[in-house]
Amino acid sequence: WLEGDFNYDGVVDVLDASDFFITGLYDTGSYNPVPGQAGSVAAVPEPAGPTLLACGTLAAISWFLRRNRTVSRA
C-alpha cells in the first residue's frame, strides 16, 4: 500500500490507479485516522446475550431429547 500496489500483483501500474479511484479512497483525507479519533465509524455491539441464550436452549433441548431416547430404550 505504501508504494502504490493496491491490487497486490507486485507491480505498480495503471491497474493500481484504477483500483484506487474505483474504491472511493481518492481525495477522501487520511485513510488511517489519528489514534483516539473514531471518525465516521460507529461501533456496533455484537448480540452476545441472545445468541448465548439461543445456543444454551438448543443444547438443553438436544440433551433432554437424547436422554429421553436412552431412557426409553433401556
All heavy atoms as TSV, in Angstrom:
chain	resi	resn	atom	element	x	y	z
A	1	TRP	N	N	0.822	-1.192	0.000
A	1	TRP	CA	C	0.000	0.000	0.000
A	1	TRP	C	C	0.863	1.251	0.000
A	1	TRP	O	O	0.541	2.218	-0.659
A	1	TRP	CB	C	-0.918	0.005	1.217
A	1	TRP	CG	C	-2.178	-0.723	0.974
A	1	TRP	CD1	C	-2.379	-2.057	1.025
A	1	TRP	CD2	C	-3.442	-0.138	0.632
A	1	TRP	NE1	N	-3.685	-2.350	0.741
A	1	TRP	CE2	C	-4.368	-1.193	0.495
A	1	TRP	CE3	C	-3.874	1.148	0.429
A	1	TRP	CZ2	C	-5.686	-0.977	0.177
A	1	TRP	CZ3	C	-5.192	1.361	0.113
A	1	TRP	CH2	C	-6.083	0.304	-0.004
A	2	LEU	N	N	1.936	1.248	0.772
A	2	LEU	CA	C	2.753	2.455	0.861
A	2	LEU	C	C	3.415	2.791	-0.462
A	2	LEU	O	O	3.682	3.943	-0.747
A	2	LEU	CB	C	3.820	2.289	1.944
A	2	LEU	CG	C	3.286	2.232	3.371
A	2	LEU	CD1	C	4.421	1.962	4.349
A	2	LEU	CD2	C	2.572	3.518	3.732
A	3	GLU	N	N	3.686	1.792	-1.294
A	3	GLU	CA	C	4.344	2.041	-2.569
A	3	GLU	C	C	3.355	2.163	-3.716
A	3	GLU	O	O	3.750	2.445	-4.836
A	3	GLU	CB	C	5.344	0.923	-2.843
A	3	GLU	CG	C	6.477	0.915	-1.828
A	3	GLU	CD	C	7.431	-0.239	-2.031
A	3	GLU	OE1	O	7.251	-1.015	-2.982
A	3	GLU	OE2	O	8.360	-0.358	-1.239
A	4	GLY	N	N	2.080	1.906	-3.500
A	4	GLY	CA	C	1.074	2.084	-4.540
A	4	GLY	C	C	0.563	0.805	-5.162
A	4	GLY	O	O	-0.185	0.848	-6.135
A	5	ASP	N	N	0.936	-0.361	-4.639
A	5	ASP	CA	C	0.462	-1.634	-5.194
A	5	ASP	C	C	-0.858	-1.995	-4.507
A	5	ASP	O	O	-0.899	-2.704	-3.519
A	5	ASP	CB	C	1.505	-2.727	-4.968
A	5	ASP	CG	C	1.145	-4.017	-5.668
A	5	ASP	OD1	O	0.258	-3.999	-6.544
A	5	ASP	OD2	O	1.746	-5.052	-5.347
A	6	PHE	N	N	-1.972	-1.522	-5.054
A	6	PHE	CA	C	-3.276	-1.683	-4.417
A	6	PHE	C	C	-3.967	-2.997	-4.757
A	6	PHE	O	O	-4.898	-3.402	-4.074
A	6	PHE	CB	C	-4.195	-0.514	-4.790
A	6	PHE	CG	C	-3.682	0.792	-4.283
A	6	PHE	CD1	C	-3.108	1.699	-5.147
A	6	PHE	CD2	C	-3.741	1.105	-2.941
A	6	PHE	CE1	C	-2.618	2.902	-4.686
A	6	PHE	CE2	C	-3.248	2.310	-2.473
A	6	PHE	CZ	C	-2.678	3.206	-3.347
A	7	ASN	N	N	-3.553	-3.677	-5.818
A	7	ASN	CA	C	-4.182	-4.963	-6.142
A	7	ASN	C	C	-3.249	-6.134	-5.866
A	7	ASN	O	O	-3.542	-7.261	-6.237
A	7	ASN	CB	C	-4.673	-4.978	-7.590
A	7	ASN	CG	C	-3.559	-4.785	-8.595
A	7	ASN	OD1	O	-2.396	-4.673	-8.244
A	7	ASN	ND2	N	-3.925	-4.730	-9.861
A	8	TYR	N	N	-2.119	-5.901	-5.222
A	8	TYR	CA	C	-1.187	-6.924	-4.740
A	8	TYR	C	C	-0.688	-7.859	-5.834
A	8	TYR	O	O	-0.529	-9.050	-5.614
A	8	TYR	CB	C	-1.824	-7.739	-3.609
A	8	TYR	CG	C	-2.271	-6.900	-2.451
A	8	TYR	CD1	C	-3.626	-6.689	-2.214
A	8	TYR	CD2	C	-1.355	-6.295	-1.609
A	8	TYR	CE1	C	-4.042	-5.905	-1.159
A	8	TYR	CE2	C	-1.767	-5.514	-0.550
A	8	TYR	CZ	C	-3.103	-5.324	-0.331
A	8	TYR	OH	O	-3.511	-4.557	0.717
A	9	ASP	N	N	-0.426	-7.311	-7.024
A	9	ASP	CA	C	0.135	-8.145	-8.083
A	9	ASP	C	C	1.647	-7.986	-8.205
A	9	ASP	O	O	2.279	-8.595	-9.051
A	9	ASP	CB	C	-0.531	-7.849	-9.430
A	9	ASP	CG	C	-0.307	-6.430	-9.912
A	9	ASP	OD1	O	0.271	-5.625	-9.153
A	9	ASP	OD2	O	-0.729	-6.124	-11.036
A	10	GLY	N	N	2.255	-7.170	-7.347
A	10	GLY	CA	C	3.690	-6.984	-7.342
A	10	GLY	C	C	4.185	-5.895	-8.274
A	10	GLY	O	O	5.382	-5.658	-8.358
A	11	VAL	N	N	3.291	-5.247	-9.010
A	11	VAL	CA	C	3.661	-4.212	-9.970
A	11	VAL	C	C	2.782	-2.991	-9.728
A	11	VAL	O	O	1.569	-3.113	-9.576
A	11	VAL	CB	C	3.454	-4.709	-11.420
A	11	VAL	CG1	C	3.829	-3.641	-12.417
A	11	VAL	CG2	C	4.238	-5.977	-11.671
A	12	VAL	N	N	3.407	-1.801	-9.704
A	12	VAL	CA	C	2.645	-0.559	-9.587
A	12	VAL	C	C	2.397	-0.051	-11.000
A	12	VAL	O	O	3.328	0.301	-11.715
A	12	VAL	CB	C	3.414	0.486	-8.761
A	12	VAL	CG1	C	2.635	1.777	-8.688
A	12	VAL	CG2	C	3.693	-0.048	-7.374
A	13	ASP	N	N	1.120	-0.071	-11.422
A	13	ASP	CA	C	0.799	0.326	-12.786
A	13	ASP	C	C	-0.573	1.001	-12.830
A	13	ASP	O	O	-1.134	1.372	-11.798
A	13	ASP	CB	C	0.856	-0.872	-13.733
A	13	ASP	CG	C	-0.034	-2.016	-13.283
A	13	ASP	OD1	O	-0.754	-1.872	-12.281
A	13	ASP	OD2	O	-0.017	-3.062	-13.945
A	14	VAL	N	N	-1.122	1.151	-14.032
A	14	VAL	CA	C	-2.404	1.812	-14.236
A	14	VAL	C	C	-3.536	1.057	-13.535
A	14	VAL	O	O	-4.496	1.672	-13.048
A	14	VAL	CB	C	-2.688	1.960	-15.751
A	14	VAL	CG1	C	-4.071	2.505	-15.986
A	14	VAL	CG2	C	-1.653	2.844	-16.392
A	15	LEU	N	N	-3.437	-0.251	-13.453
A	15	LEU	CA	C	-4.482	-1.023	-12.775
A	15	LEU	C	C	-4.572	-0.659	-11.296
A	15	LEU	O	O	-5.662	-0.656	-10.716
A	15	LEU	CB	C	-4.215	-2.522	-12.947
A	15	LEU	CG	C	-4.294	-3.045	-14.376
A	15	LEU	CD1	C	-3.881	-4.507	-14.417
A	15	LEU	CD2	C	-5.676	-2.853	-14.944
A	16	ASP	N	N	-3.441	-0.370	-10.680
A	16	ASP	CA	C	-3.456	0.060	-9.278
A	16	ASP	C	C	-4.144	1.414	-9.131
A	16	ASP	O	O	-4.919	1.618	-8.198
A	16	ASP	CB	C	-2.028	0.138	-8.741
A	16	ASP	CG	C	-1.380	-1.232	-8.668
A	16	ASP	OD1	O	-1.962	-2.114	-8.037
A	16	ASP	OD2	O	-0.302	-1.397	-9.259
A	17	ALA	N	N	-3.855	2.334	-10.046
A	17	ALA	CA	C	-4.518	3.643	-10.003
A	17	ALA	C	C	-6.019	3.479	-10.196
A	17	ALA	O	O	-6.827	4.126	-9.516
A	17	ALA	CB	C	-3.939	4.558	-11.075
A	18	SER	N	N	-6.410	2.597	-11.094
A	18	SER	CA	C	-7.831	2.341	-11.324
A	18	SER	C	C	-8.496	1.791	-10.072
A	18	SER	O	O	-9.582	2.229	-9.697
A	18	SER	CB	C	-7.982	1.362	-12.484
A	18	SER	OG	O	-9.323	0.982	-12.626
A	19	ASP	N	N	-7.853	0.832	-9.406
A	19	ASP	CA	C	-8.403	0.284	-8.165
A	19	ASP	C	C	-8.542	1.364	-7.100
A	19	ASP	O	O	-9.521	1.387	-6.350
A	19	ASP	CB	C	-7.512	-0.835	-7.634
A	19	ASP	CG	C	-7.626	-2.105	-8.443
A	19	ASP	OD1	O	-8.611	-2.236	-9.200
A	19	ASP	OD2	O	-6.742	-2.969	-8.312
A	20	PHE	N	N	-7.570	2.264	-7.041
A	20	PHE	CA	C	-7.606	3.323	-6.043
A	20	PHE	C	C	-8.768	4.281	-6.287
A	20	PHE	O	O	-9.452	4.694	-5.361
A	20	PHE	CB	C	-6.273	4.076	-6.059
A	20	PHE	CG	C	-6.111	5.053	-4.935
A	20	PHE	CD1	C	-5.987	4.614	-3.634
A	20	PHE	CD2	C	-6.079	6.403	-5.179
A	20	PHE	CE1	C	-5.828	5.508	-2.598
A	20	PHE	CE2	C	-5.925	7.311	-4.148
A	20	PHE	CZ	C	-5.792	6.856	-2.855
A	21	PHE	N	N	-9.023	4.610	-7.538
A	21	PHE	CA	C	-10.132	5.521	-7.857
A	21	PHE	C	C	-11.488	4.841	-7.682
A	21	PHE	O	O	-12.440	5.437	-7.202
A	21	PHE	CB	C	-9.996	6.060	-9.274
A	21	PHE	CG	C	-8.869	7.033	-9.443
A	21	PHE	CD1	C	-7.860	6.793	-10.346
A	21	PHE	CD2	C	-8.823	8.193	-8.697
A	21	PHE	CE1	C	-6.814	7.692	-10.504
A	21	PHE	CE2	C	-7.784	9.105	-8.840
A	21	PHE	CZ	C	-6.781	8.843	-9.745
A	22	ILE	N	N	-11.601	3.587	-8.073
A	22	ILE	CA	C	-12.876	2.863	-8.008
A	22	ILE	C	C	-13.338	2.656	-6.567
A	22	ILE	O	O	-14.529	2.730	-6.267
A	22	ILE	CB	C	-12.772	1.522	-8.748
A	22	ILE	CG1	C	-12.676	1.770	-10.251
A	22	ILE	CG2	C	-13.954	0.614	-8.445
A	22	ILE	CD1	C	-12.371	0.524	-11.061
A	23	THR	N	N	-12.399	2.387	-5.644
A	23	THR	CA	C	-12.783	2.130	-4.254
A	23	THR	C	C	-13.274	3.374	-3.534
A	23	THR	O	O	-13.848	3.271	-2.458
A	23	THR	CB	C	-11.594	1.559	-3.457
A	23	THR	OG1	O	-10.505	2.470	-3.525
A	23	THR	CG2	C	-11.183	0.203	-3.972
A	24	GLY	N	N	-13.067	4.549	-4.126
A	24	GLY	CA	C	-13.529	5.780	-3.492
A	24	GLY	C	C	-12.570	6.320	-2.454
A	24	GLY	O	O	-12.949	7.156	-1.640
A	25	LEU	N	N	-11.320	5.845	-2.436
A	25	LEU	CA	C	-10.361	6.314	-1.453
A	25	LEU	C	C	-9.637	7.580	-1.894
A	25	LEU	O	O	-9.002	8.235	-1.078
A	25	LEU	CB	C	-9.316	5.219	-1.184
A	25	LEU	CG	C	-9.847	3.938	-0.548
A	25	LEU	CD1	C	-8.747	2.904	-0.456
A	25	LEU	CD2	C	-10.413	4.234	0.821
A	26	TYR	N	N	-9.734	7.928	-3.157
A	26	TYR	CA	C	-9.015	9.098	-3.660
A	26	TYR	C	C	-9.623	10.384	-3.126
A	26	TYR	O	O	-10.828	10.595	-3.173
A	26	TYR	CB	C	-9.032	9.117	-5.190
A	26	TYR	CG	C	-8.314	10.297	-5.774
A	26	TYR	CD1	C	-6.942	10.364	-5.738
A	26	TYR	CD2	C	-9.016	11.347	-6.332
A	26	TYR	CE1	C	-6.267	11.452	-6.259
A	26	TYR	CE2	C	-8.363	12.443	-6.853
A	26	TYR	CZ	C	-6.978	12.489	-6.809
A	26	TYR	OH	O	-6.331	13.568	-7.318
A	27	ASP	N	N	-8.779	11.235	-2.585
A	27	ASP	CA	C	-9.146	12.567	-2.098
A	27	ASP	C	C	-10.213	12.527	-0.999
A	27	ASP	O	O	-11.124	13.345	-0.952
A	27	ASP	CB	C	-9.606	13.444	-3.261
A	27	ASP	CG	C	-9.476	14.922	-2.954
A	27	ASP	OD1	O	-8.658	15.269	-2.078
A	27	ASP	OD2	O	-10.200	15.712	-3.577
A	28	THR	N	N	-10.116	11.541	-0.111
A	28	THR	CA	C	-11.061	11.455	1.000
A	28	THR	C	C	-10.397	11.740	2.335
A	28	THR	O	O	-10.971	11.468	3.380
A	28	THR	CB	C	-11.708	10.061	1.067
A	28	THR	OG1	O	-10.677	9.082	1.223
A	28	THR	CG2	C	-12.534	9.775	-0.149
A	29	GLY	N	N	-9.185	12.243	2.309
A	29	GLY	CA	C	-8.496	12.531	3.551
A	29	GLY	C	C	-7.613	11.373	3.955
A	29	GLY	O	O	-7.275	10.517	3.154
A	30	SER	N	N	-7.264	11.339	5.225
A	30	SER	CA	C	-6.367	10.313	5.741
A	30	SER	C	C	-7.093	8.966	5.782
A	30	SER	O	O	-8.201	8.857	6.300
A	30	SER	CB	C	-5.894	10.688	7.139
A	30	SER	OG	O	-5.073	9.663	7.659
A	31	TYR	N	N	-6.441	7.942	5.241
A	31	TYR	CA	C	-7.052	6.609	5.250
A	31	TYR	C	C	-7.057	6.033	6.657
A	31	TYR	O	O	-8.008	5.422	7.087
A	31	TYR	CB	C	-6.295	5.687	4.291
A	31	TYR	CG	C	-6.886	4.318	4.193
A	31	TYR	CD1	C	-8.097	4.113	3.554
A	31	TYR	CD2	C	-6.248	3.231	4.749
A	31	TYR	CE1	C	-8.662	2.861	3.465
A	31	TYR	CE2	C	-6.803	1.975	4.662
A	31	TYR	CZ	C	-8.004	1.788	4.017
A	31	TYR	OH	O	-8.549	0.541	3.947
A	32	ASN	N	N	-5.968	6.251	7.382
A	32	ASN	CA	C	-5.874	5.785	8.766
A	32	ASN	C	C	-6.058	6.970	9.698
A	32	ASN	O	O	-5.227	7.869	9.727
A	32	ASN	CB	C	-4.510	5.134	9.022
A	32	ASN	CG	C	-4.330	3.884	8.214
A	32	ASN	OD1	O	-5.267	3.132	8.015
A	32	ASN	ND2	N	-3.106	3.651	7.748
A	33	PRO	N	N	-7.150	7.008	10.489
A	33	PRO	CA	C	-7.376	8.144	11.371
A	33	PRO	C	C	-6.353	8.182	12.516
A	33	PRO	O	O	-5.733	7.180	12.848
A	33	PRO	CB	C	-8.791	7.916	11.906
A	33	PRO	CG	C	-9.015	6.465	11.765
A	33	PRO	CD	C	-8.214	6.030	10.579
A	34	VAL	N	N	-6.235	9.326	13.119
A	34	VAL	CA	C	-5.346	9.511	14.259
A	34	VAL	C	C	-5.854	8.641	15.403
A	34	VAL	O	O	-7.073	8.541	15.630
A	34	VAL	CB	C	-5.339	11.006	14.670
A	34	VAL	CG1	C	-4.453	11.234	15.870
A	34	VAL	CG2	C	-4.914	11.862	13.497
A	35	PRO	N	N	-4.946	7.974	16.143
A	35	PRO	CA	C	-5.400	7.151	17.279
A	35	PRO	C	C	-6.242	7.963	18.259
A	35	PRO	O	O	-5.903	9.093	18.592
A	35	PRO	CB	C	-4.094	6.692	17.928
A	35	PRO	CG	C	-3.081	6.767	16.836
A	35	PRO	CD	C	-3.510	7.905	15.961
A	36	GLY	N	N	-7.349	7.403	18.675
A	36	GLY	CA	C	-8.253	8.082	19.596
A	36	GLY	C	C	-9.354	8.849	18.900
A	36	GLY	O	O	-10.265	9.338	19.534
A	37	GLN	N	N	-9.281	8.944	17.587
A	37	GLN	CA	C	-10.305	9.651	16.820
A	37	GLN	C	C	-11.138	8.611	16.081
A	37	GLN	O	O	-10.652	7.897	15.226
A	37	GLN	CB	C	-9.656	10.603	15.831
A	37	GLN	CG	C	-10.630	11.356	14.972
A	37	GLN	CD	C	-9.904	12.224	13.941
A	37	GLN	OE1	O	-8.704	12.158	13.800
A	37	GLN	NE2	N	-10.664	13.006	13.220
A	38	ALA	N	N	-12.408	8.513	16.416
A	38	ALA	CA	C	-13.259	7.482	15.834
A	38	ALA	C	C	-13.629	7.774	14.387
A	38	ALA	O	O	-13.817	6.874	13.605
A	38	ALA	CB	C	-14.521	7.312	16.669
A	39	GLY	N	N	-13.763	9.016	14.019
A	39	GLY	CA	C	-14.156	9.354	12.657
A	39	GLY	C	C	-15.616	9.029	12.418
A	39	GLY	O	O	-16.464	9.241	13.265
A	40	SER	N	N	-15.931	8.502	11.247
A	40	SER	CA	C	-17.321	8.210	10.911
A	40	SER	C	C	-17.686	6.748	11.137
A	40	SER	O	O	-18.722	6.295	10.705
A	40	SER	CB	C	-17.574	8.579	9.451
A	40	SER	OG	O	-16.777	7.770	8.612
A	41	VAL	N	N	-16.815	5.997	11.805
A	41	VAL	CA	C	-17.076	4.583	12.061
A	41	VAL	C	C	-17.822	4.463	13.374
A	41	VAL	O	O	-17.397	4.988	14.394
A	41	VAL	CB	C	-15.757	3.789	12.118
A	41	VAL	CG1	C	-16.022	2.345	12.450
A	41	VAL	CG2	C	-15.017	3.914	10.807
A	42	ALA	N	N	-18.946	3.777	13.346
A	42	ALA	CA	C	-19.732	3.569	14.556
A	42	ALA	C	C	-19.553	2.141	15.044
A	42	ALA	O	O	-19.726	1.190	14.287
A	42	ALA	CB	C	-21.203	3.840	14.280
A	43	ALA	N	N	-19.179	1.978	16.286
A	43	ALA	CA	C	-19.021	0.651	16.867
A	43	ALA	C	C	-20.404	0.070	17.164
A	43	ALA	O	O	-21.242	0.718	17.779
A	43	ALA	CB	C	-18.201	0.730	18.141
A	44	VAL	N	N	-20.627	-1.151	16.722
A	44	VAL	CA	C	-21.907	-1.821	16.932
A	44	VAL	C	C	-21.664	-3.056	17.785
A	44	VAL	O	O	-20.887	-3.926	17.404
A	44	VAL	CB	C	-22.539	-2.222	15.581
A	44	VAL	CG1	C	-23.846	-2.952	15.803
A	44	VAL	CG2	C	-22.743	-1.009	14.712
A	45	PRO	N	N	-22.298	-3.159	18.942
A	45	PRO	CA	C	-22.072	-4.327	19.795
A	45	PRO	C	C	-22.656	-5.593	19.177
A	45	PRO	O	O	-23.662	-5.554	18.479
A	45	PRO	CB	C	-22.791	-3.965	21.094
A	45	PRO	CG	C	-23.808	-2.964	20.697
A	45	PRO	CD	C	-23.241	-2.214	19.529
A	46	GLU	N	N	-21.991	-6.686	19.418
A	46	GLU	CA	C	-22.473	-7.965	18.899
A	46	GLU	C	C	-23.596	-8.481	19.809
A	46	GLU	O	O	-23.594	-8.239	21.006
A	46	GLU	CB	C	-21.320	-8.960	18.873
A	46	GLU	CG	C	-20.187	-8.480	18.025
A	46	GLU	CD	C	-19.822	-9.470	16.962
A	46	GLU	OE1	O	-20.430	-10.537	16.913
A	46	GLU	OE2	O	-18.926	-9.158	16.184
A	47	PRO	N	N	-24.535	-9.196	19.246
A	47	PRO	CA	C	-25.655	-9.711	20.050
A	47	PRO	C	C	-25.255	-10.957	20.838
A	47	PRO	O	O	-25.715	-12.061	20.572
A	47	PRO	CB	C	-26.709	-10.033	18.996
A	47	PRO	CG	C	-25.920	-10.356	17.777
A	47	PRO	CD	C	-24.706	-9.472	17.837
A	48	ALA	N	N	-24.360	-10.796	21.799
A	48	ALA	CA	C	-23.840	-11.935	22.545
A	48	ALA	C	C	-24.897	-12.553	23.464
A	48	ALA	O	O	-24.993	-13.771	23.568
A	48	ALA	CB	C	-22.623	-11.518	23.354
A	49	GLY	N	N	-25.688	-11.725	24.140
A	49	GLY	CA	C	-26.676	-12.249	25.089
A	49	GLY	C	C	-27.717	-13.146	24.437
A	49	GLY	O	O	-27.867	-14.315	24.816
A	50	PRO	N	N	-28.448	-12.659	23.441
A	50	PRO	CA	C	-29.449	-13.503	22.795
A	50	PRO	C	C	-28.847	-14.726	22.096
A	50	PRO	O	O	-29.434	-15.805	22.100
A	50	PRO	CB	C	-30.099	-12.574	21.770
A	50	PRO	CG	C	-29.872	-11.202	22.290
A	50	PRO	CD	C	-28.561	-11.265	22.995
A	51	THR	N	N	-27.660	-14.579	21.529
A	51	THR	CA	C	-27.021	-15.705	20.857
A	51	THR	C	C	-26.663	-16.793	21.856
A	51	THR	O	O	-26.905	-17.976	21.606
A	51	THR	CB	C	-25.756	-15.231	20.112
A	51	THR	OG1	O	-26.125	-14.212	19.195
A	51	THR	CG2	C	-25.105	-16.362	19.373
A	52	LEU	N	N	-26.076	-16.398	22.981
A	52	LEU	CA	C	-25.733	-17.388	24.005
A	52	LEU	C	C	-26.983	-18.054	24.576
A	52	LEU	O	O	-26.993	-19.265	24.830
A	52	LEU	CB	C	-24.927	-16.730	25.121
A	52	LEU	CG	C	-23.504	-16.342	24.763
A	52	LEU	CD1	C	-22.848	-15.606	25.923
A	52	LEU	CD2	C	-22.693	-17.566	24.402
A	53	LEU	N	N	-28.037	-17.291	24.763
A	53	LEU	CA	C	-29.283	-17.853	25.274
A	53	LEU	C	C	-29.863	-18.870	24.297
A	53	LEU	O	O	-30.287	-19.962	24.691
A	53	LEU	CB	C	-30.294	-16.734	25.544
A	53	LEU	CG	C	-31.651	-17.171	26.086
A	53	LEU	CD1	C	-31.488	-17.812	27.453
A	53	LEU	CD2	C	-32.580	-15.978	26.157
A	54	ALA	N	N	-29.862	-18.556	23.004
A	54	ALA	CA	C	-30.376	-19.476	21.994
A	54	ALA	C	C	-29.532	-20.742	21.923
A	54	ALA	O	O	-30.072	-21.860	21.838
A	54	ALA	CB	C	-30.422	-18.785	20.635
A	55	CYS	N	N	-28.210	-20.607	21.965
A	55	CYS	CA	C	-27.331	-21.784	21.918
A	55	CYS	C	C	-27.532	-22.655	23.147
A	55	CYS	O	O	-27.564	-23.886	23.052
A	55	CYS	CB	C	-25.875	-21.362	21.805
A	55	CYS	SG	S	-25.458	-20.680	20.198
A	56	GLY	N	N	-27.654	-22.033	24.314
A	56	GLY	CA	C	-27.878	-22.792	25.539
A	56	GLY	C	C	-29.210	-23.522	25.515
A	56	GLY	O	O	-29.311	-24.673	25.946
A	57	THR	N	N	-30.250	-22.874	24.994
A	57	THR	CA	C	-31.565	-23.505	24.893
A	57	THR	C	C	-31.526	-24.697	23.945
A	57	THR	O	O	-32.061	-25.772	24.256
A	57	THR	CB	C	-32.608	-22.474	24.419
A	57	THR	OG1	O	-32.619	-21.376	25.325
A	57	THR	CG2	C	-33.984	-23.087	24.336
A	58	LEU	N	N	-30.885	-24.530	22.798
A	58	LEU	CA	C	-30.773	-25.643	21.853
A	58	LEU	C	C	-29.969	-26.795	22.435
A	58	LEU	O	O	-30.308	-27.973	22.233
A	58	LEU	CB	C	-30.147	-25.165	20.546
A	58	LEU	CG	C	-31.028	-24.259	19.688
A	58	LEU	CD1	C	-30.229	-23.733	18.501
A	58	LEU	CD2	C	-32.249	-25.020	19.197
A	59	ALA	N	N	-28.906	-26.487	23.158
A	59	ALA	CA	C	-28.108	-27.538	23.787
A	59	ALA	C	C	-28.926	-28.288	24.840
A	59	ALA	O	O	-28.861	-29.524	24.935
A	59	ALA	CB	C	-26.848	-26.945	24.400
A	60	ALA	N	N	-29.715	-27.556	25.635
A	60	ALA	CA	C	-30.535	-28.200	26.660
A	60	ALA	C	C	-31.615	-29.073	26.036
A	60	ALA	O	O	-31.863	-30.200	26.497
A	60	ALA	CB	C	-31.169	-27.131	27.554
A	61	ILE	N	N	-32.246	-28.617	24.974
A	61	ILE	CA	C	-33.270	-29.416	24.289
A	61	ILE	C	C	-32.647	-30.671	23.696
A	61	ILE	O	O	-33.196	-31.774	23.808
A	61	ILE	CB	C	-33.978	-28.576	23.204
A	61	ILE	CG1	C	-34.843	-27.503	23.865
A	61	ILE	CG2	C	-34.813	-29.448	22.283
A	61	ILE	CD1	C	-35.412	-26.482	22.893
A	62	SER	N	N	-31.491	-30.513	23.060
A	62	SER	CA	C	-30.797	-31.653	22.475
A	62	SER	C	C	-30.432	-32.675	23.550
A	62	SER	O	O	-30.619	-33.878	23.370
A	62	SER	CB	C	-29.543	-31.181	21.746
A	62	SER	OG	O	-28.791	-32.267	21.291
A	63	TRP	N	N	-29.901	-32.202	24.665
A	63	TRP	CA	C	-29.540	-33.102	25.759
A	63	TRP	C	C	-30.777	-33.811	26.303
A	63	TRP	O	O	-30.765	-35.011	26.552
A	63	TRP	CB	C	-28.862	-32.307	26.879
A	63	TRP	CG	C	-28.570	-33.142	28.089
A	63	TRP	CD1	C	-27.527	-33.987	28.256
A	63	TRP	CD2	C	-29.350	-33.218	29.281
A	63	TRP	NE1	N	-27.605	-34.581	29.482
A	63	TRP	CE2	C	-28.726	-34.128	30.139
A	63	TRP	CE3	C	-30.518	-32.593	29.702
A	63	TRP	CZ2	C	-29.224	-34.431	31.387
A	63	TRP	CZ3	C	-31.015	-32.896	30.950
A	63	TRP	CH2	C	-30.374	-33.809	31.781
A	64	PHE	N	N	-31.879	-33.088	26.472
A	64	PHE	CA	C	-33.109	-33.674	27.003
A	64	PHE	C	C	-33.658	-34.742	26.067
A	64	PHE	O	O	-34.055	-35.831	26.509
A	64	PHE	CB	C	-34.151	-32.564	27.222
A	64	PHE	CG	C	-35.438	-33.060	27.799
A	64	PHE	CD1	C	-35.512	-33.430	29.134
A	64	PHE	CD2	C	-36.574	-33.170	27.008
A	64	PHE	CE1	C	-36.703	-33.895	29.676
A	64	PHE	CE2	C	-37.762	-33.634	27.534
A	64	PHE	CZ	C	-37.833	-33.999	28.879
A	65	LEU	N	N	-33.688	-34.460	24.753
A	65	LEU	CA	C	-34.194	-35.439	23.787
A	65	LEU	C	C	-33.293	-36.664	23.727
A	65	LEU	O	O	-33.778	-37.807	23.657
A	65	LEU	CB	C	-34.324	-34.804	22.409
A	65	LEU	CG	C	-35.400	-33.727	22.261
A	65	LEU	CD1	C	-35.330	-33.086	20.888
A	65	LEU	CD2	C	-36.782	-34.318	22.514
A	66	ARG	N	N	-31.998	-36.468	23.759
A	66	ARG	CA	C	-31.064	-37.597	23.725
A	66	ARG	C	C	-31.188	-38.431	25.004
A	66	ARG	O	O	-31.127	-39.652	24.956
A	66	ARG	CB	C	-29.645	-37.071	23.566
A	66	ARG	CG	C	-28.657	-38.124	23.157
A	66	ARG	CD	C	-27.306	-37.517	22.863
A	66	ARG	NE	N	-27.301	-36.997	21.519
A	66	ARG	CZ	C	-26.274	-36.416	20.958
A	66	ARG	NH1	N	-25.178	-36.238	21.649
A	66	ARG	NH2	N	-26.333	-35.987	19.728
A	67	ARG	N	N	-31.382	-37.798	26.137
A	67	ARG	CA	C	-31.542	-38.506	27.414
A	67	ARG	C	C	-32.821	-39.333	27.419
A	67	ARG	O	O	-32.834	-40.478	27.869
A	67	ARG	CB	C	-31.573	-37.481	28.545
A	67	ARG	CG	C	-31.692	-38.092	29.904
A	67	ARG	CD	C	-31.600	-37.006	30.979
A	67	ARG	NE	N	-31.981	-37.549	32.263
A	67	ARG	CZ	C	-33.160	-37.389	32.831
A	67	ARG	NH1	N	-34.076	-36.660	32.240
A	67	ARG	NH2	N	-33.432	-37.923	33.998
A	68	ASN	N	N	-33.910	-38.769	26.865
A	68	ASN	CA	C	-35.176	-39.489	26.835
A	68	ASN	C	C	-35.102	-40.707	25.905
A	68	ASN	O	O	-35.703	-41.738	26.173
A	68	ASN	CB	C	-36.315	-38.579	26.409
A	68	ASN	CG	C	-36.786	-37.705	27.551
A	68	ASN	OD1	O	-36.442	-37.943	28.689
A	68	ASN	ND2	N	-37.557	-36.682	27.227
A	69	ARG	N	N	-34.386	-40.620	24.802
A	69	ARG	CA	C	-34.232	-41.760	23.916
A	69	ARG	C	C	-33.461	-42.889	24.591
A	69	ARG	O	O	-33.782	-44.058	24.431
A	69	ARG	CB	C	-33.512	-41.342	22.638
A	69	ARG	CG	C	-34.341	-40.518	21.720
A	69	ARG	CD	C	-33.576	-40.196	20.472
A	69	ARG	NE	N	-34.287	-39.185	19.687
A	69	ARG	CZ	C	-33.745	-38.440	18.762
A	69	ARG	NH1	N	-32.465	-38.565	18.501
A	69	ARG	NH2	N	-34.456	-37.574	18.115
A	70	THR	N	N	-32.429	-42.536	25.348
A	70	THR	CA	C	-31.614	-43.531	26.061
A	70	THR	C	C	-32.427	-44.205	27.143
A	70	THR	O	O	-32.372	-45.417	27.314
A	70	THR	CB	C	-30.366	-42.864	26.657
A	70	THR	OG1	O	-29.688	-42.151	25.640
A	70	THR	CG2	C	-29.440	-43.895	27.251
A	71	VAL	N	N	-33.227	-43.458	27.887
A	71	VAL	CA	C	-34.034	-43.997	28.978
A	71	VAL	C	C	-35.131	-44.891	28.417
A	71	VAL	O	O	-35.414	-45.974	28.958
A	71	VAL	CB	C	-34.634	-42.847	29.826
A	71	VAL	CG1	C	-35.648	-43.386	30.822
A	71	VAL	CG2	C	-33.517	-42.108	30.537
A	72	SER	N	N	-35.762	-44.523	27.310
A	72	SER	CA	C	-36.870	-45.318	26.769
A	72	SER	C	C	-36.377	-46.622	26.149
A	72	SER	O	O	-37.147	-47.580	26.059
A	72	SER	CB	C	-37.647	-44.495	25.753
A	72	SER	OG	O	-36.820	-44.187	24.648
A	73	ARG	N	N	-35.132	-46.711	25.708
A	73	ARG	CA	C	-34.596	-47.947	25.137
A	73	ARG	C	C	-34.230	-48.955	26.217
A	73	ARG	O	O	-34.211	-50.145	25.962
A	73	ARG	CB	C	-33.352	-47.646	24.302
A	73	ARG	CG	C	-33.651	-46.941	23.029
A	73	ARG	CD	C	-32.392	-46.744	22.246
A	73	ARG	NE	N	-32.660	-45.920	21.051
A	73	ARG	CZ	C	-31.738	-45.457	20.263
A	73	ARG	NH1	N	-30.467	-45.724	20.515
A	73	ARG	NH2	N	-32.056	-44.738	19.221
A	74	ALA	N	N	-33.927	-48.511	27.415
A	74	ALA	CA	C	-33.464	-49.405	28.480
A	74	ALA	C	C	-34.566	-50.218	29.088
A	74	ALA	O	O	-35.680	-50.187	28.968
A	74	ALA	CB	C	-32.777	-48.597	29.557
